[in-house]
């Protein structure tokens, strides 16, 4: 089909061949039997636009911002009347070639927007008027009352140092009190969370006796006291019904080993001639290791060390613990321990960082199994006594053994 098939009359706005005669206005219908086309009428020239910038019919279509391209067309295929007479829409199956509008028509025609395009445009998000500044990253939190933690730590340190260098027996009493309170916290949490009734009375008496026996009789006294404490736990539990007996006595023997027996190695260090210096070295290295892990991990920690056990601990924190502990160990062995050497302090610091970290993870495992965050609330900013003994208890036998190897029993 070419332009001549339309058969429109010549006139204003018609650019076709002049030899075509007029034909009746109406749509073209496709005949299946005979191939025939009927021309479409030429749209009359639109009137001049008023000074307001619209034609007179725009007022009626003001409610529809996006209308058809021509007045006799509609997007939905419906018929509309116009001032120039009824118009018939071309069937959907008919094909025709586009007409060329006049320059006057091109100037005043409104672009046709289909409903699909209008819906697509309405879904587009508006562009921001100005670049919004990026939100500031959240500040890291220490996760506890740092002021209270420092105050309690300084107070405990003053009591320990004063008792350590004034009267050794007073320091033994401090250890015994810490052991009894720790046993009370541990057995209370076991009963509250798991229903395990580890007998506290034989544990408290045997634990305090274990510390004193270690200081007075050495390692042999500590082992004997440990055995007697376990036997007392078995006998004490027999006074109650047999249900849960094995569970309760197992927890009692574990508590006796975990708290008082490991604490006895601190008393063993104190028996040496330079005992106060050895105990001070043990305390300093453990505290420095914990402080280094906390400070470096809080500031630079990104890679989790054991997320299933303790999500707050990081590999960067472990590096900080090792670095700080090795530096402090070299200084302590060089200036505090008789016949000590700085390189021994490096090894001692490395071992302390490892044992303190493992001890902390061990108690974190217990607390996670119990479903608690802290063992107690006795120490503001720290939790309970057991929350402070978690890294000290497993580190005590490590430091005692290495000091005996490096400089002897004293």
Secondary structure, DSSP 8 states (H G I E B T S, - for coil): --GGGG----STT--S-TT------S-----SSS----------------TTSS-TTTTTTTT-SS--SSTT--TTS---EETTEE-----TT---------HHHHHH------HHHHHHHHHS----SS------------SS-HHHHHHHHHHHHHHHHHHHHH-HHHHHHHHHHHHHHHHHHHHHHHHHHH-----HHHHHHHHHHHHHHHHHHHHHHHHHHHHHHHHHHHHHHTTS-STTHHHHHHHHHHHIIIIIIHHHHHHHHHTSTTHHHHHHHHHHHHHHHHHHHHHHHHHH--SEEETTTEEEEEHHHHHHHHHHHHHHHHHHHHHTSTT--HHHHHHHHHHHHHHHHHHHHHHHHHHHHHT-S-S-SSBTTTBSSHHHHHHHHHHHHHHHHHHHHHH---
